[in-house]
Amino acid sequence: MPYVPSTRHIDRVCNVIEGRMVRPGVDGARLASSYRRSLEQYHLDPGATVGPRVLTVPELRDVQHREESFLRASGQCLSRLHEMVREADYCVMLTDAQGVTIDYRVDRERRHDFKRAGLYLGSCWSESEEGTCGVASVLLDAEPITVHRMDHFRAAFTTLTCSASPIFGLHGELLGVLDASAVRSPDERESQRLVNHIVRQSALLIEDAYFLNAATDCWVLLAHRNRHYVEAQPEILIAVDACGNAIAANRRARECVPALNQLPRHVTALFDIPAERLFDAKAARGLVSLRLNDTGSPLYARVRPPLLARTARRPAQTPRETASQTAAQATPPLSDDDALERSRIVAAMSDAKWRTELAAQALGISRATLYRRIARLGIKPPHKC
């Protein structure tokens, strides 16, 4: 990394803490508060040029073992995010809720440079150890942020730019942080806007993948305000137990349905539909129209039954039930991974107004590959559904 004069950086940090240098906006206030804690509470040296603490292999293995379900849900999204930012020379990291890097993606030929910068498996990014950085800020405030070059508290990291976003679990608990970091990025802070946006969207996809994996013992409502996107990219996920109580909801669901911030709530208190009809929705293989009780706003949903209900041996069926099951088997539902892939492609196609050339560029794949995936995943433009 290029050498950054420690005295100049120390002066800058002190000026921010003492209010002689003010960066406008919410992120500026977050950085100033973090600087103060780093110096006064944790007694860190802003001029230090030593990299972060890195766990030993056995220590890292123990942490990864505890986070196995989180890692399983995030792996594919991590790879996709890296494919989108790798050409700009970024690596991608996933940390746990303590700031330990438990998974990452980096080009093999650049691995050494990123490792020298501390961007490596097992590196620890809590504020108490490393001061102001992207991961530490997200762990504290649970809000996305870009910490650009000289924004970092310690001189060791002032060539890095980190865009980070929180990842939440079923009940709103913080699972960890998704981070895209560059060892050398453009001087202009505005250059990070797109990366920040991509990281935030990828964090939401990881949340949804984790939600679907963790809620296998529940009925799950997969809903959208537009009926054409229920199959392709359901923005709302709600886990419902056998008694009809909504017991968990993803972030977008809690934003769209405020009542979901106080769980459990019976579905009849949320929607104008009997619970029995929701439970029958999968057998009917059709969309269910809902209205929110508090606002009257429409939603469209499909229902995924509990895993046990999908795999357990079923009792003897009527001919009509057998025919329905045969039809269902002819068009099997997408796996959770394919559903996430479908969502990513539909989102890119929507942004490109369904022009395949632009969507392929945004996804970093050829048009031929995009056409094959569209066909395999059964994607159709909304006006043809």
Secondary structure in CASP SS format (residue, H / E / C, confidence):
PFRMAT SS
TARGET T0000
AUTHOR 0000-0000-0000
METHOD secondary structure of the structure
MODEL  1
M C 1.00
P C 1.00
Y C 1.00
V C 1.00
P C 1.00
S H 1.00
T H 1.00
R H 1.00
H H 1.00
I H 1.00
D H 1.00
R H 1.00
V H 1.00
C H 1.00
N H 1.00
V H 1.00
I H 1.00
E C 1.00
G C 1.00
R C 1.00
M C 1.00
V C 1.00
R C 1.00
P C 1.00
G C 1.00
V H 1.00
D H 1.00
G H 1.00
A H 1.00
R H 1.00
L H 1.00
A H 1.00
S H 1.00
S H 1.00
Y H 1.00
R H 1.00
R H 1.00
S H 1.00
L H 1.00
E H 1.00
Q H 1.00
Y C 1.00
H C 1.00
L C 1.00
D C 1.00
P C 1.00
G C 1.00
A C 1.00
T C 1.00
V C 1.00
G C 1.00
P C 1.00
R C 1.00
V E 1.00
L C 1.00
T C 1.00
V H 1.00
P H 1.00
E H 1.00
L H 1.00
R H 1.00
D H 1.00
V H 1.00
Q H 1.00
H H 1.00
R H 1.00
E C 1.00
E H 1.00
S H 1.00
F H 1.00
L H 1.00
R H 1.00
A H 1.00
S H 1.00
G H 1.00
Q H 1.00
C H 1.00
L H 1.00
S H 1.00
R H 1.00
L H 1.00
H H 1.00
E H 1.00
M H 1.00
V H 1.00
R H 1.00
E H 1.00
A H 1.00
D C 1.00
Y E 1.00
C E 1.00
V E 1.00
M E 1.00
L E 1.00
T E 1.00
D E 1.00
A C 1.00
Q C 1.00
G C 1.00
V E 1.00
T E 1.00
I E 1.00
D E 1.00
Y E 1.00
R E 1.00
V C 1.00
D C 1.00
R H 1.00
E H 1.00
R H 1.00
R H 1.00
H H 1.00
D H 1.00
F H 1.00
K H 1.00
R H 1.00
A C 1.00
G C 1.00
L C 1.00
Y C 1.00
L C 1.00
G C 1.00
S E 1.00
C E 1.00
W C 1.00
S C 1.00
E H 1.00
S H 1.00
E H 1.00
E H 1.00
G C 1.00
T C 1.00
C C 1.00
G H 1.00
V H 1.00
A H 1.00
S H 1.00
V H 1.00
L H 1.00
L H 1.00
D H 1.00
A C 1.00
E C 1.00
P C 1.00
I E 1.00
T E 1.00
V E 1.00
H E 1.00
R H 1.00
M H 1.00
D H 1.00
H C 1.00
F C 1.00
R C 1.00
A H 1.00
A H 1.00
F H 1.00
T C 1.00
T C 1.00
L C 1.00
T E 1.00
C E 1.00
S E 1.00
A E 1.00
S E 1.00
P E 1.00
I E 1.00
F E 1.00
G C 1.00
L C 1.00
H C 1.00
G C 1.00
E C 1.00
L E 1.00
L E 1.00
G E 1.00
V E 1.00
L E 1.00
D E 1.00
A E 1.00
S E 1.00
A E 1.00
V C 1.00
R C 1.00
S C 1.00
P C 1.00
D C 1.00
E C 1.00
R H 1.00
E H 1.00
S H 1.00
Q H 1.00
R H 1.00
L H 1.00
V H 1.00
N H 1.00
H H 1.00
I H 1.00
V H 1.00
R H 1.00
Q H 1.00
S H 1.00
A H 1.00
L H 1.00
L H 1.00
I H 1.00
E H 1.00
D H 1.00
A H 1.00
Y H 1.00
F H 1.00
L H 1.00
N H 1.00
A H 1.00
A C 1.00
T C 1.00
D C 1.00
C C 1.00
W E 1.00
V E 1.00
L E 1.00
L E 1.00
A E 1.00
H E 1.00
R C 1.00
N C 1.00
R H 1.00
H H 1.00
Y H 1.00
V C 1.00
E C 1.00
A C 1.00
Q C 1.00
P C 1.00
E C 1.00
I E 1.00
L E 1.00
I E 1.00
A E 1.00
V E 1.00
D C 1.00
A C 1.00
C C 1.00
G C 1.00
N E 1.00
A E 1.00
I E 1.00
A E 1.00
A E 1.00
N C 1.00
R H 1.00
R H 1.00
A H 1.00
R H 1.00
E H 1.00
C H 1.00
V C 1.00
P H 1.00
A H 1.00
L H 1.00
N H 1.00
Q C 1.00
L C 1.00
P C 1.00
R E 1.00
H E 1.00
V H 1.00
T H 1.00
A H 1.00
L H 1.00
F E 1.00
D C 1.00
I C 1.00
P C 1.00
A H 1.00
E H 1.00
R H 1.00
L H 1.00
F H 1.00
D H 1.00
A H 1.00
K H 1.00
A H 1.00
A H 1.00
R C 1.00
G C 1.00
L C 1.00
V E 1.00
S E 1.00
L E 1.00
R E 1.00
L E 1.00
N C 1.00
D C 1.00
T C 1.00
G C 1.00
S C 1.00
P E 1.00
L E 1.00
Y E 1.00
A E 1.00
R E 1.00
V E 1.00
R E 1.00
P C 1.00
P C 1.00
L H 1.00
L H 1.00
A H 1.00
R H 1.00
T H 1.00
A C 1.00
R C 1.00
R C 1.00
P C 1.00
A C 1.00
Q C 1.00
T C 1.00
P H 1.00
R H 1.00
E H 1.00
T H 1.00
A H 1.00
S H 1.00
Q H 1.00
T H 1.00
A H 1.00
A H 1.00
Q H 1.00
A H 1.00
T C 1.00
P C 1.00
P C 1.00
L C 1.00
S C 1.00
D H 1.00
D H 1.00
D H 1.00
A H 1.00
L H 1.00
E H 1.00
R H 1.00
S H 1.00
R H 1.00
I H 1.00
V H 1.00
A H 1.00
A H 1.00
M H 1.00
S H 1.00
D H 1.00
A C 1.00
K C 1.00
W C 1.00
R C 1.00
T H 1.00
E H 1.00
L H 1.00
A H 1.00
A H 1.00
Q H 1.00
A H 1.00
L H 1.00
G C 1.00
I C 1.00
S C 1.00
R H 1.00
A H 1.00
T H 1.00
L H 1.00
Y H 1.00
R H 1.00
R H 1.00
I H 1.00
A H 1.00
R H 1.00
L C 1.00
G C 1.00
I C 1.00
K C 1.00
P C 1.00
P H 1.00
H H 1.00
K H 1.00
C C 1.00
END
